[in-house]
Amino acid sequence: MTKKNEAEMPESGGGGFSFNNFFQGTKEELDKVVWPSRKQLVSESAAVLLMVTLSASLIYLVDGLFAWAAKQVF
């Protein structure tokens, strides 16, 4: 099924690249983006940083545990 926006776009007969069409299409797509508020951006960024820190700490601890166990065995 063809979308409405695709049906309205004119066919380019030459098949070449047009900077004007590219920038116009880019602007139209960026107008559709729902940008987060500052509060939402800060809270979600903090959540990502916290999860990365926790994951890195867990990997560090498990690596240390395996290194200690390998040292005991060998």
All heavy atoms as TSV, in Angstrom:
chain	resi	resn	atom	element	x	y	z
A	1	MET	N	N	0.848	-1.172	0.000
A	1	MET	CA	C	0.000	0.000	0.000
A	1	MET	C	C	0.895	1.237	0.000
A	1	MET	O	O	1.810	1.354	0.797
A	1	MET	CB	C	-0.888	-0.044	1.243
A	1	MET	CG	C	-1.962	0.977	1.262
A	1	MET	SD	S	-3.074	0.564	2.625
A	1	MET	CE	C	-4.320	1.713	2.309
A	2	THR	N	N	0.609	2.171	-0.885
A	2	THR	CA	C	1.436	3.364	-1.018
A	2	THR	C	C	1.015	4.405	0.002
A	2	THR	O	O	-0.165	4.678	0.186
A	2	THR	CB	C	1.288	3.954	-2.427
A	2	THR	OG1	O	1.580	2.940	-3.373
A	2	THR	CG2	C	2.223	5.114	-2.630
A	3	LYS	N	N	2.011	4.983	0.650
A	3	LYS	CA	C	1.731	6.039	1.620
A	3	LYS	C	C	1.353	7.310	0.887
A	3	LYS	O	O	1.726	7.521	-0.263
A	3	LYS	CB	C	2.958	6.294	2.491
A	3	LYS	CG	C	3.296	5.137	3.391
A	3	LYS	CD	C	4.509	5.489	4.214
A	3	LYS	CE	C	4.893	4.334	5.112
A	3	LYS	NZ	N	6.086	4.618	5.878
A	4	LYS	N	N	0.634	8.180	1.561
A	4	LYS	CA	C	0.171	9.421	0.959
A	4	LYS	C	C	1.338	10.304	0.531
A	4	LYS	O	O	1.334	10.860	-0.560
A	4	LYS	CB	C	-0.727	10.178	1.954
A	4	LYS	CG	C	-1.324	11.439	1.381
A	4	LYS	CD	C	-2.233	12.098	2.386
A	4	LYS	CE	C	-2.808	13.383	1.801
A	4	LYS	NZ	N	-3.641	14.080	2.753
A	5	ASN	N	N	2.370	10.426	1.372
A	5	ASN	CA	C	3.508	11.289	1.053
A	5	ASN	C	C	4.274	10.772	-0.154
A	5	ASN	O	O	4.778	11.547	-0.951
A	5	ASN	CB	C	4.442	11.426	2.250
A	5	ASN	CG	C	3.830	12.251	3.362
A	5	ASN	OD1	O	2.846	12.938	3.150
A	5	ASN	ND2	N	4.409	12.161	4.533
A	6	GLU	N	N	4.368	9.450	-0.300
A	6	GLU	CA	C	5.071	8.899	-1.443
A	6	GLU	C	C	4.304	9.157	-2.730
A	6	GLU	O	O	4.897	9.366	-3.783
A	6	GLU	CB	C	5.298	7.399	-1.256
A	6	GLU	CG	C	6.278	7.078	-0.153
A	6	GLU	CD	C	6.391	5.593	0.108
A	6	GLU	OE1	O	5.634	4.809	-0.478
A	6	GLU	OE2	O	7.250	5.229	0.918
A	7	ALA	N	N	2.974	9.141	-2.647
A	7	ALA	CA	C	2.153	9.380	-3.824
A	7	ALA	C	C	2.247	10.830	-4.277
A	7	ALA	O	O	2.117	11.120	-5.462
A	7	ALA	CB	C	0.696	9.011	-3.537
A	8	GLU	N	N	2.473	11.747	-3.364
A	8	GLU	CA	C	2.516	13.165	-3.702
A	8	GLU	C	C	3.868	13.599	-4.248
A	8	GLU	O	O	3.976	14.648	-4.861
A	8	GLU	CB	C	2.184	14.014	-2.469
A	8	GLU	CG	C	0.751	13.875	-2.010
A	8	GLU	CD	C	0.487	14.619	-0.714
A	8	GLU	OE1	O	1.438	15.217	-0.169
A	8	GLU	OE2	O	-0.652	14.588	-0.246
A	9	MET	N	N	4.916	12.793	-4.010
A	9	MET	CA	C	6.243	13.170	-4.458
A	9	MET	C	C	6.332	13.040	-5.972
A	9	MET	O	O	5.968	12.005	-6.532
A	9	MET	CB	C	7.313	12.306	-3.787
A	9	MET	CG	C	7.421	12.548	-2.296
A	9	MET	SD	S	8.688	11.539	-1.552
A	9	MET	CE	C	10.135	12.347	-2.157
A	10	PRO	N	N	6.817	14.073	-6.657
A	10	PRO	CA	C	6.922	13.995	-8.110
A	10	PRO	C	C	8.052	13.059	-8.526
A	10	PRO	O	O	9.076	12.959	-7.853
A	10	PRO	CB	C	7.225	15.441	-8.520
A	10	PRO	CG	C	7.859	16.058	-7.329
A	10	PRO	CD	C	7.234	15.370	-6.140
A	11	GLU	N	N	7.829	12.368	-9.637
A	11	GLU	CA	C	8.854	11.493	-10.186
A	11	GLU	C	C	9.915	12.338	-10.875
A	11	GLU	O	O	9.597	13.256	-11.613
A	11	GLU	CB	C	8.222	10.517	-11.197
A	11	GLU	CG	C	7.278	9.520	-10.585
A	11	GLU	CD	C	7.998	8.462	-9.780
A	11	GLU	OE1	O	9.138	8.109	-10.134
A	11	GLU	OE2	O	7.432	7.990	-8.794
A	12	SER	N	N	11.165	12.038	-10.621
A	12	SER	CA	C	12.242	12.768	-11.288
A	12	SER	C	C	12.593	12.022	-12.567
A	12	SER	O	O	12.968	10.863	-12.531
A	12	SER	CB	C	13.453	12.924	-10.377
A	12	SER	OG	O	13.923	11.657	-9.995
A	13	GLY	N	N	12.445	12.685	-13.677
A	13	GLY	CA	C	12.673	12.055	-14.969
A	13	GLY	C	C	14.137	11.766	-15.226
A	13	GLY	O	O	14.487	10.787	-15.856
A	14	GLY	N	N	15.038	12.634	-14.740
A	14	GLY	CA	C	16.459	12.468	-15.016
A	14	GLY	C	C	17.109	11.386	-14.178
A	14	GLY	O	O	18.124	10.834	-14.543
A	15	GLY	N	N	16.567	11.092	-13.029
A	15	GLY	CA	C	17.139	10.069	-12.159
A	15	GLY	C	C	18.378	10.545	-11.427
A	15	GLY	O	O	19.029	9.774	-10.752
A	16	GLY	N	N	18.724	11.829	-11.551
A	16	GLY	CA	C	19.907	12.359	-10.896
A	16	GLY	C	C	19.619	12.788	-9.475
A	16	GLY	O	O	18.482	12.784	-9.010
A	17	PHE	N	N	20.679	13.184	-8.782
A	17	PHE	CA	C	20.567	13.615	-7.396
A	17	PHE	C	C	20.376	15.121	-7.356
A	17	PHE	O	O	21.064	15.860	-8.048
A	17	PHE	CB	C	21.836	13.231	-6.628
A	17	PHE	CG	C	21.811	13.629	-5.187
A	17	PHE	CD1	C	21.093	12.901	-4.270
A	17	PHE	CD2	C	22.494	14.749	-4.746
A	17	PHE	CE1	C	21.068	13.252	-2.938
A	17	PHE	CE2	C	22.475	15.122	-3.430
A	17	PHE	CZ	C	21.756	14.362	-2.524
A	18	SER	N	N	19.429	15.568	-6.535
A	18	SER	CA	C	19.162	16.998	-6.415
A	18	SER	C	C	19.332	17.402	-4.949
A	18	SER	O	O	18.644	16.884	-4.072
A	18	SER	CB	C	17.740	17.306	-6.875
A	18	SER	OG	O	17.394	18.632	-6.554
A	19	PHE	N	N	20.268	18.334	-4.721
A	19	PHE	CA	C	20.487	18.810	-3.354
A	19	PHE	C	C	19.246	19.490	-2.803
A	19	PHE	O	O	18.929	19.353	-1.624
A	19	PHE	CB	C	21.671	19.782	-3.310
A	19	PHE	CG	C	23.000	19.090	-3.320
A	19	PHE	CD1	C	23.786	19.104	-4.456
A	19	PHE	CD2	C	23.456	18.414	-2.210
A	19	PHE	CE1	C	25.010	18.463	-4.475
A	19	PHE	CE2	C	24.678	17.775	-2.211
A	19	PHE	CZ	C	25.458	17.795	-3.355
A	20	ASN	N	N	18.535	20.213	-3.650
A	20	ASN	CA	C	17.335	20.918	-3.206
A	20	ASN	C	C	16.285	19.933	-2.694
A	20	ASN	O	O	15.715	20.126	-1.616
A	20	ASN	CB	C	16.764	21.768	-4.345
A	20	ASN	CG	C	15.663	22.697	-3.874
A	20	ASN	OD1	O	15.640	23.109	-2.723
A	20	ASN	ND2	N	14.750	23.015	-4.767
A	21	ASN	N	N	16.042	18.857	-3.449
A	21	ASN	CA	C	15.077	17.847	-3.010
A	21	ASN	C	C	15.553	17.139	-1.750
A	21	ASN	O	O	14.762	16.824	-0.858
A	21	ASN	CB	C	14.832	16.827	-4.112
A	21	ASN	CG	C	14.014	17.378	-5.251
A	21	ASN	OD1	O	13.341	18.409	-5.108
A	21	ASN	ND2	N	14.082	16.721	-6.391
A	22	PHE	N	N	16.859	16.890	-1.666
A	22	PHE	CA	C	17.413	16.229	-0.493
A	22	PHE	C	C	17.193	17.063	0.764
A	22	PHE	O	O	16.715	16.562	1.786
A	22	PHE	CB	C	18.909	15.967	-0.694
A	22	PHE	CG	C	19.590	15.428	0.535
A	22	PHE	CD1	C	19.414	14.109	0.912
A	22	PHE	CD2	C	20.401	16.247	1.318
A	22	PHE	CE1	C	20.040	13.611	2.044
A	22	PHE	CE2	C	21.024	15.752	2.442
A	22	PHE	CZ	C	20.842	14.430	2.799
A	23	PHE	N	N	17.544	18.353	0.719
A	23	PHE	CA	C	17.397	19.206	1.897
A	23	PHE	C	C	15.931	19.451	2.234
A	23	PHE	O	O	15.564	19.530	3.405
A	23	PHE	CB	C	18.143	20.529	1.710
A	23	PHE	CG	C	19.634	20.369	1.802
A	23	PHE	CD1	C	20.443	20.646	0.717
A	23	PHE	CD2	C	20.229	19.906	2.958
A	23	PHE	CE1	C	21.816	20.482	0.791
A	23	PHE	CE2	C	21.598	19.729	3.051
A	23	PHE	CZ	C	22.392	20.019	1.960
A	24	GLN	N	N	15.083	19.534	1.231
A	24	GLN	CA	C	13.645	19.717	1.480
A	24	GLN	C	C	13.086	18.464	2.166
A	24	GLN	O	O	12.336	18.562	3.140
A	24	GLN	CB	C	12.907	19.972	0.171
A	24	GLN	CG	C	11.422	20.203	0.346
A	24	GLN	CD	C	10.705	20.426	-0.977
A	24	GLN	OE1	O	11.316	20.371	-2.039
A	24	GLN	NE2	N	9.425	20.681	-0.905
A	25	GLY	N	N	13.459	17.296	1.679
A	25	GLY	CA	C	13.006	16.048	2.293
A	25	GLY	C	C	13.539	15.878	3.706
A	25	GLY	O	O	12.836	15.415	4.611
A	26	THR	N	N	14.794	16.270	3.910
A	26	THR	CA	C	15.394	16.187	5.241
A	26	THR	C	C	14.664	17.091	6.217
A	26	THR	O	O	14.361	16.696	7.342
A	26	THR	CB	C	16.881	16.578	5.177
A	26	THR	OG1	O	17.550	15.705	4.269
A	26	THR	CG2	C	17.531	16.469	6.543
A	27	LYS	N	N	14.340	18.307	5.784
A	27	LYS	CA	C	13.618	19.247	6.650
A	27	LYS	C	C	12.231	18.709	6.993
A	27	LYS	O	O	11.793	18.783	8.136
A	27	LYS	CB	C	13.496	20.609	5.979
A	27	LYS	CG	C	12.820	21.640	6.864
A	27	LYS	CD	C	12.625	22.953	6.146
A	27	LYS	CE	C	11.943	23.994	6.992
A	27	LYS	NZ	N	10.744	23.567	7.673
A	28	GLU	N	N	11.552	18.129	6.005
A	28	GLU	CA	C	10.221	17.562	6.257
A	28	GLU	C	C	10.292	16.422	7.274
A	28	GLU	O	O	9.433	16.315	8.153
A	28	GLU	CB	C	9.612	17.065	4.953
A	28	GLU	CG	C	9.200	18.175	4.011
A	28	GLU	CD	C	8.748	17.660	2.659
A	28	GLU	OE1	O	8.689	16.421	2.472
A	28	GLU	OE2	O	8.461	18.493	1.785
A	29	GLU	N	N	11.301	15.574	7.173
A	29	GLU	CA	C	11.438	14.456	8.114
A	29	GLU	C	C	11.795	14.949	9.513
A	29	GLU	O	O	11.295	14.419	10.510
A	29	GLU	CB	C	12.491	13.465	7.619
A	29	GLU	CG	C	12.074	12.693	6.398
A	29	GLU	CD	C	10.817	11.860	6.599
A	29	GLU	OE1	O	10.676	11.229	7.665
A	29	GLU	OE2	O	9.973	11.843	5.694
A	30	LEU	N	N	12.663	15.960	9.615
A	30	LEU	CA	C	13.018	16.491	10.930
A	30	LEU	C	C	11.843	17.199	11.588
A	30	LEU	O	O	11.761	17.257	12.814
A	30	LEU	CB	C	14.211	17.443	10.819
A	30	LEU	CG	C	15.559	16.764	10.597
A	30	LEU	CD1	C	16.648	17.801	10.367
A	30	LEU	CD2	C	15.916	15.881	11.775
A	31	ASP	N	N	10.918	17.735	10.794
A	31	ASP	CA	C	9.715	18.355	11.360
A	31	ASP	C	C	8.799	17.313	11.999
A	31	ASP	O	O	7.996	17.624	12.876
A	31	ASP	CB	C	8.941	19.126	10.287
A	31	ASP	CG	C	9.644	20.411	9.877
A	31	ASP	OD1	O	10.488	20.905	10.660
A	31	ASP	OD2	O	9.347	20.926	8.769
A	32	LYS	N	N	8.915	16.044	11.587
A	32	LYS	CA	C	8.086	14.970	12.130
A	32	LYS	C	C	8.622	14.416	13.444
A	32	LYS	O	O	7.919	13.711	14.154
A	32	LYS	CB	C	7.990	13.822	11.128
A	32	LYS	CG	C	7.299	14.185	9.836
A	32	LYS	CD	C	7.339	13.006	8.884
A	32	LYS	CE	C	6.823	13.370	7.521
A	32	LYS	NZ	N	6.924	12.226	6.589
A	33	VAL	N	N	9.879	14.722	13.765
A	33	VAL	CA	C	10.521	14.170	14.959
A	33	VAL	C	C	9.917	14.792	16.216
A	33	VAL	O	O	9.699	15.996	16.286
A	33	VAL	CB	C	12.042	14.439	14.932
A	33	VAL	CG1	C	12.700	14.002	16.230
A	33	VAL	CG2	C	12.683	13.735	13.751
A	34	VAL	N	N	9.641	13.961	17.203
A	34	VAL	CA	C	9.165	14.439	18.502
A	34	VAL	C	C	10.392	14.543	19.396
A	34	VAL	O	O	10.957	13.540	19.826
A	34	VAL	CB	C	8.131	13.474	19.112
A	34	VAL	CG1	C	7.665	13.969	20.466
A	34	VAL	CG2	C	6.955	13.298	18.178
A	35	TRP	N	N	10.847	15.763	19.633
A	35	TRP	CA	C	12.052	15.989	20.414
A	35	TRP	C	C	11.733	15.930	21.901
A	35	TRP	O	O	10.704	16.431	22.333
A	35	TRP	CB	C	12.660	17.346	20.053
A	35	TRP	CG	C	13.059	17.427	18.616
A	35	TRP	CD1	C	12.366	18.016	17.612
A	35	TRP	CD2	C	14.220	16.856	18.018
A	35	TRP	NE1	N	13.028	17.865	16.425
A	35	TRP	CE2	C	14.172	17.159	16.643
A	35	TRP	CE3	C	15.292	16.141	18.514
A	35	TRP	CZ2	C	15.165	16.755	15.760
A	35	TRP	CZ3	C	16.282	15.730	17.627
A	35	TRP	CH2	C	16.220	16.037	16.270
A	36	PRO	N	N	12.611	15.325	22.727
A	36	PRO	CA	C	12.349	15.238	24.168
A	36	PRO	C	C	12.542	16.588	24.848
A	36	PRO	O	O	13.276	17.448	24.367
A	36	PRO	CB	C	13.405	14.238	24.656
A	36	PRO	CG	C	14.513	14.355	23.674
A	36	PRO	CD	C	13.873	14.666	22.351
A	37	SER	N	N	11.876	16.734	25.986
A	37	SER	CA	C	12.060	17.944	26.780
A	37	SER	C	C	13.417	17.865	27.485
A	37	SER	O	O	14.045	16.811	27.552
A	37	SER	CB	C	10.948	18.066	27.822
A	37	SER	OG	O	11.046	17.013	28.766
A	38	ARG	N	N	13.861	18.977	28.011
A	38	ARG	CA	C	15.159	18.998	28.708
A	38	ARG	C	C	15.128	18.057	29.918
A	38	ARG	O	O	16.084	17.322	30.168
A	38	ARG	CB	C	15.507	20.413	29.148
A	38	ARG	CG	C	16.838	20.503	29.882
A	38	ARG	CD	C	17.224	21.919	30.201
A	38	ARG	NE	N	17.489	22.726	29.030
A	38	ARG	CZ	C	18.677	22.794	28.415
A	38	ARG	NH1	N	19.687	22.100	28.879
A	38	ARG	NH2	N	18.845	23.553	27.369
A	39	LYS	N	N	14.027	18.062	30.665
A	39	LYS	CA	C	13.911	17.211	31.848
A	39	LYS	C	C	13.990	15.732	31.452
A	39	LYS	O	O	14.691	14.940	32.089
A	39	LYS	CB	C	12.591	17.504	32.560
A	39	LYS	CG	C	12.380	16.715	33.814
A	39	LYS	CD	C	11.060	17.071	34.473
A	39	LYS	CE	C	10.834	16.259	35.713
A	39	LYS	NZ	N	9.543	16.535	36.341
A	40	GLN	N	N	13.292	15.363	30.389
A	40	GLN	CA	C	13.301	13.980	29.930
A	40	GLN	C	C	14.692	13.591	29.421
A	40	GLN	O	O	15.178	12.491	29.696
A	40	GLN	CB	C	12.274	13.805	28.817
A	40	GLN	CG	C	12.090	12.393	28.351
A	40	GLN	CD	C	11.050	12.270	27.255
A	40	GLN	OE1	O	10.609	13.284	26.693
A	40	GLN	NE2	N	10.656	11.058	26.947
A	41	LEU	N	N	15.344	14.494	28.715
A	41	LEU	CA	C	16.679	14.234	28.192
A	41	LEU	C	C	17.678	13.999	29.317
A	41	LEU	O	O	18.472	13.044	29.283
A	41	LEU	CB	C	17.133	15.408	27.324
A	41	LEU	CG	C	18.508	15.290	26.686
A	41	LEU	CD1	C	18.508	14.196	25.632
A	41	LEU	CD2	C	18.909	16.614	26.078
A	42	VAL	N	N	17.620	14.831	30.357
A	42	VAL	CA	C	18.546	14.700	31.483
A	42	VAL	C	C	18.289	13.401	32.244
A	42	VAL	O	O	19.220	12.664	32.574
A	42	VAL	CB	C	18.441	15.928	32.417
A	42	VAL	CG1	C	19.180	15.693	33.719
A	42	VAL	CG2	C	18.972	17.166	31.719
A	43	SER	N	N	17.022	13.085	32.512
A	43	SER	CA	C	16.717	11.883	33.294
A	43	SER	C	C	17.085	10.609	32.531
A	43	SER	O	O	17.642	9.674	33.113
A	43	SER	CB	C	15.244	11.857	33.694
A	43	SER	OG	O	14.425	11.706	32.563
A	44	GLU	N	N	16.816	10.573	31.235
A	44	GLU	CA	C	17.152	9.374	30.469
A	44	GLU	C	C	18.658	9.249	30.263
A	44	GLU	O	O	19.198	8.140	30.253
A	44	GLU	CB	C	16.403	9.373	29.137
A	44	GLU	CG	C	14.917	9.168	29.343
A	44	GLU	CD	C	14.125	9.141	28.061
A	44	GLU	OE1	O	14.728	9.116	26.968
A	44	GLU	OE2	O	12.888	9.147	28.148
A	45	SER	N	N	19.354	10.364	30.119
A	45	SER	CA	C	20.813	10.315	30.005
A	45	SER	C	C	21.427	9.816	31.309
A	45	SER	O	O	22.378	9.020	31.298
A	45	SER	CB	C	21.373	11.692	29.665
A	45	SER	OG	O	20.918	12.107	28.404
A	46	ALA	N	N	20.897	10.268	32.439
A	46	ALA	CA	C	21.388	9.800	33.735
A	46	ALA	C	C	21.135	8.304	33.898
A	46	ALA	O	O	22.001	7.578	34.414
A	46	ALA	CB	C	20.720	10.585	34.863
A	47	ALA	N	N	19.981	7.821	33.439
A	47	ALA	CA	C	19.677	6.392	33.534
A	47	ALA	C	C	20.652	5.578	32.688
A	47	ALA	O	O	21.133	4.517	33.113
A	47	ALA	CB	C	18.237	6.135	33.085
A	48	VAL	N	N	20.969	6.069	31.491
A	48	VAL	CA	C	21.918	5.359	30.633
A	48	VAL	C	C	23.301	5.330	31.276
A	48	VAL	O	O	23.964	4.281	31.307
A	48	VAL	CB	C	21.975	6.010	29.229
A	48	VAL	CG1	C	23.149	5.482	28.429
A	48	VAL	CG2	C	20.672	5.773	28.492
A	49	LEU	N	N	23.760	6.461	31.789
A	49	LEU	CA	C	25.076	6.505	32.436
A	49	LEU	C	C	25.136	5.589	33.656
A	49	LEU	O	O	26.147	4.913	33.889
A	49	LEU	CB	C	25.432	7.934	32.825
A	49	LEU	CG	C	25.724	8.874	31.651
A	49	LEU	CD1	C	25.912	10.298	32.158
A	49	LEU	CD2	C	26.940	8.406	30.890
A	50	LEU	N	N	24.063	5.546	34.442
A	50	LEU	CA	C	24.008	4.659	35.600
A	50	LEU	C	C	24.086	3.197	35.173
A	50	LEU	O	O	24.852	2.415	35.762
A	50	LEU	CB	C	22.725	4.916	36.399
A	50	LEU	CG	C	22.505	4.022	37.606
A	50	LEU	CD1	C	23.580	4.278	38.659
A	50	LEU	CD2	C	21.124	4.252	38.187
A	51	MET	N	N	23.344	2.813	34.153
A	51	MET	CA	C	23.358	1.420	33.702
A	51	MET	C	C	24.705	1.038	33.112
A	51	MET	O	O	25.195	-0.085	33.320
A	51	MET	CB	C	22.235	1.179	32.675
A	51	MET	CG	C	20.855	1.203	33.275
A	51	MET	SD	S	20.638	0.082	34.677
A	51	MET	CE	C	20.922	-1.482	33.907
A	52	VAL	N	N	25.352	1.944	32.383
A	52	VAL	CA	C	26.680	1.659	31.835
A	52	VAL	C	C	27.680	1.477	32.972
A	52	VAL	O	O	28.514	0.566	32.946
A	52	VAL	CB	C	27.117	2.783	30.873
A	52	VAL	CG1	C	28.591	2.678	30.542
A	52	VAL	CG2	C	26.287	2.740	29.605
A	53	THR	N	N	27.603	2.335	33.986
A	53	THR	CA	C	28.506	2.232	35.135
A	53	THR	C	C	28.287	0.917	35.888
A	53	THR	O	O	29.254	0.229	36.243
A	53	THR	CB	C	28.301	3.426	36.083
A	53	THR	OG1	O	28.517	4.632	35.349
A	53	THR	CG2	C	29.233	3.373	37.259
A	54	LEU	N	N	27.037	0.560	36.116
A	54	LEU	CA	C	26.741	-0.697	36.808
A	54	LEU	C	C	27.204	-1.905	36.000
A	54	LEU	O	O	27.779	-2.851	36.553
A	54	LEU	CB	C	25.248	-0.800	37.113
A	54	LEU	CG	C	24.719	0.143	38.188
A	54	LEU	CD1	C	23.199	0.039	38.285
A	54	LEU	CD2	C	25.361	-0.158	39.537
A	55	SER	N	N	26.983	-1.877	34.696
A	55	SER	CA	C	27.398	-2.993	33.845
A	55	SER	C	C	28.919	-3.122	33.832
A	55	SER	O	O	29.449	-4.233	33.931
A	55	SER	CB	C	26.883	-2.796	32.417
A	55	SER	OG	O	25.480	-2.759	32.395
A	56	ALA	N	N	29.616	-2.013	33.700
A	56	ALA	CA	C	31.082	-2.046	33.685
A	56	ALA	C	C	31.621	-2.552	35.019
A	56	ALA	O	O	32.579	-3.328	35.057
A	56	ALA	CB	C	31.630	-0.663	33.375
A	57	SER	N	N	31.009	-2.134	36.128
A	57	SER	CA	C	31.440	-2.593	37.448
A	57	SER	C	C	31.227	-4.089	37.608
A	57	SER	O	O	32.093	-4.796	38.137
A	57	SER	CB	C	30.682	-1.840	38.544
A	57	SER	OG	O	30.935	-0.471	38.465
A	58	LEU	N	N	30.091	-4.581	37.146
A	58	LEU	CA	C	29.808	-6.011	37.229
A	58	LEU	C	C	30.807	-6.815	36.395
A	58	LEU	O	O	31.331	-7.837	36.857
A	58	LEU	CB	C	28.374	-6.301	36.768
A	58	LEU	CG	C	27.939	-7.754	36.808
A	58	LEU	CD1	C	27.948	-8.273	38.245
A	58	LEU	CD2	C	26.569	-7.920	36.193
A	59	ILE	N	N	31.094	-6.351	35.193
A	59	ILE	CA	C	32.067	-7.043	34.344
A	59	ILE	C	C	33.447	-7.039	34.998
A	59	ILE	O	O	34.164	-8.048	34.992
A	59	ILE	CB	C	32.104	-6.412	32.942
A	59	ILE	CG1	C	30.797	-6.714	32.213
A	59	ILE	CG2	C	33.304	-6.911	32.134
A	59	ILE	CD1	C	30.608	-5.948	30.926
A	60	TYR	N	N	33.829	-5.921	35.595
A	60	TYR	CA	C	35.124	-5.814	36.284
A	60	TYR	C	C	35.203	-6.808	37.447
A	60	TYR	O	O	36.218	-7.493	37.627
A	60	TYR	CB	C	35.319	-4.379	36.773
A	60	TYR	CG	C	36.578	-4.175	37.564
A	60	TYR	CD1	C	37.814	-4.088	36.930
A	60	TYR	CD2	C	36.540	-4.072	38.948
A	60	TYR	CE1	C	38.979	-3.895	37.660
A	60	TYR	CE2	C	37.692	-3.882	39.685
A	60	TYR	CZ	C	38.908	-3.798	39.037
A	60	TYR	OH	O	40.055	-3.621	39.767
A	61	LEU	N	N	34.133	-6.898	38.225
A	61	LEU	CA	C	34.132	-7.808	39.375
A	61	LEU	C	C	34.157	-9.268	38.944
A	61	LEU	O	O	34.886	-10.087	39.531
A	61	LEU	CB	C	32.916	-7.532	40.262
A	61	LEU	CG	C	32.937	-6.200	41.005
A	61	LEU	CD1	C	31.611	-5.965	41.705
A	61	LEU	CD2	C	34.093	-6.146	41.989
A	62	VAL	N	N	33.383	-9.619	37.925
A	62	VAL	CA	C	33.372	-11.001	37.437
A	62	VAL	C	C	34.728	-11.357	36.838
A	62	VAL	O	O	35.247	-12.467	37.051
A	62	VAL	CB	C	32.228	-11.209	36.418
A	62	VAL	CG1	C	32.340	-12.553	35.707
A	62	VAL	CG2	C	30.882	-11.092	37.104
A	63	ASP	N	N	35.349	-10.422	36.115
A	63	ASP	CA	C	36.680	-10.656	35.565
A	63	ASP	C	C	37.701	-10.879	36.680
A	63	ASP	O	O	38.545	-11.783	36.584
A	63	ASP	CB	C	37.098	-9.471	34.692
A	63	ASP	CG	C	38.466	-9.666	34.072
A	63	ASP	OD1	O	38.670	-10.697	33.392
A	63	ASP	OD2	O	39.328	-8.788	34.263
A	64	GLY	N	N	37.606	-10.089	37.732
A	64	GLY	CA	C	38.504	-10.274	38.873
A	64	GLY	C	C	38.301	-11.613	39.551
A	64	GLY	O	O	39.266	-12.271	39.948
A	65	LEU	N	N	37.043	-12.028	39.660
A	65	LEU	CA	C	36.735	-13.329	40.252
A	65	LEU	C	C	37.335	-14.461	39.428
A	65	LEU	O	O	37.965	-15.374	39.969
A	65	LEU	CB	C	35.222	-13.513	40.381
A	65	LEU	CG	C	34.753	-14.871	40.897
A	65	LEU	CD1	C	35.153	-15.040	42.354
A	65	LEU	CD2	C	33.259	-15.019	40.722
A	66	PHE	N	N	37.160	-14.401	38.111
A	66	PHE	CA	C	37.718	-15.448	37.257
A	66	PHE	C	C	39.241	-15.418	37.261
A	66	PHE	O	O	39.889	-16.475	37.209
A	66	PHE	CB	C	37.186	-15.341	35.827
A	66	PHE	CG	C	35.793	-15.886	35.660
A	66	PHE	CD1	C	34.788	-15.084	35.152
A	66	PHE	CD2	C	35.506	-17.192	35.994
A	66	PHE	CE1	C	33.509	-15.578	34.995
A	66	PHE	CE2	C	34.224	-17.701	35.845
A	66	PHE	CZ	C	33.225	-16.896	35.341
A	67	ALA	N	N	39.842	-14.250	37.318
A	67	ALA	CA	C	41.302	-14.156	37.381
A	67	ALA	C	C	41.807	-14.776	38.686
A	67	ALA	O	O	42.808	-15.515	38.686
A	67	ALA	CB	C	41.743	-12.695	37.274
A	68	TRP	N	N	41.132	-14.495	39.779
A	68	TRP	CA	C	41.513	-15.080	41.071
A	68	TRP	C	C	41.358	-16.603	41.027
A	68	TRP	O	O	42.236	-17.347	41.489
A	68	TRP	CB	C	40.646	-14.490	42.186
A	68	TRP	CG	C	40.883	-15.129	43.509
A	68	TRP	CD1	C	41.895	-14.860	44.395
A	68	TRP	CD2	C	40.112	-16.179	44.103
A	68	TRP	NE1	N	41.780	-15.655	45.491
A	68	TRP	CE2	C	40.685	-16.493	45.345
A	68	TRP	CE3	C	38.964	-16.866	43.709
A	68	TRP	CZ2	C	40.179	-17.467	46.176
A	68	TRP	CZ3	C	38.465	-17.845	44.549
A	68	TRP	CH2	C	39.069	-18.141	45.755
A	69	ALA	N	N	40.228	-17.089	40.463
A	69	ALA	CA	C	40.008	-18.529	40.387
A	69	ALA	C	C	41.052	-19.206	39.496
A	69	ALA	O	O	41.548	-20.291	39.839
A	69	ALA	CB	C	38.596	-18.801	39.856
A	70	ALA	N	N	41.409	-18.578	38.392
A	70	ALA	CA	C	42.426	-19.163	37.518
A	70	ALA	C	C	43.787	-19.201	38.205
A	70	ALA	O	O	44.549	-20.160	38.037
A	70	ALA	CB	C	42.514	-18.351	36.214
A	71	LYS	N	N	44.076	-18.191	38.994
A	71	LYS	CA	C	45.353	-18.150	39.724
A	71	LYS	C	C	45.399	-19.258	40.769
A	71	LYS	O	O	46.451	-19.882	40.988
A	71	LYS	CB	C	45.497	-16.786	40.406
A	71	LYS	CG	C	46.854	-16.489	40.921
A	71	LYS	CD	C	46.882	-15.113	41.554
A	71	LYS	CE	C	47.993	-14.301	40.985
A	71	LYS	NZ	N	48.115	-12.995	41.629
A	72	GLN	N	N	44.263	-19.553	41.404
A	72	GLN	CA	C	44.211	-20.618	42.409
A	72	GLN	C	C	44.376	-21.994	41.765
A	72	GLN	O	O	45.013	-22.871	42.328
A	72	GLN	CB	C	42.890	-20.573	43.175
A	72	GLN	CG	C	42.673	-19.293	43.967
A	72	GLN	CD	C	43.756	-19.060	45.002
A	72	GLN	OE1	O	44.160	-19.981	45.715
A	72	GLN	NE2	N	44.242	-17.827	45.067
A	73	VAL	N	N	43.794	-22.170	40.578
A	73	VAL	CA	C	43.856	-23.472	39.915
A	73	VAL	C	C	45.224	-23.697	39.285
A	73	VAL	O	O	45.793	-24.775	39.401
A	73	VAL	CB	C	42.742	-23.582	38.828
A	73	VAL	CG1	C	42.918	-24.830	37.966
A	73	VAL	CG2	C	41.388	-23.557	39.487
A	74	PHE	N	N	45.753	-22.697	38.636
A	74	PHE	CA	C	47.017	-22.864	37.921
A	74	PHE	C	C	48.121	-22.316	38.770
A	74	PHE	O	O	49.213	-22.355	38.661
A	74	PHE	CB	C	46.978	-22.183	36.564
A	74	PHE	CG	C	45.882	-22.709	35.679
A	74	PHE	CD1	C	44.804	-21.916	35.317
A	74	PHE	CD2	C	45.908	-24.017	35.217
A	74	PHE	CE1	C	43.805	-22.410	34.516
A	74	PHE	CE2	C	44.913	-24.498	34.392
A	74	PHE	CZ	C	43.855	-23.697	34.035
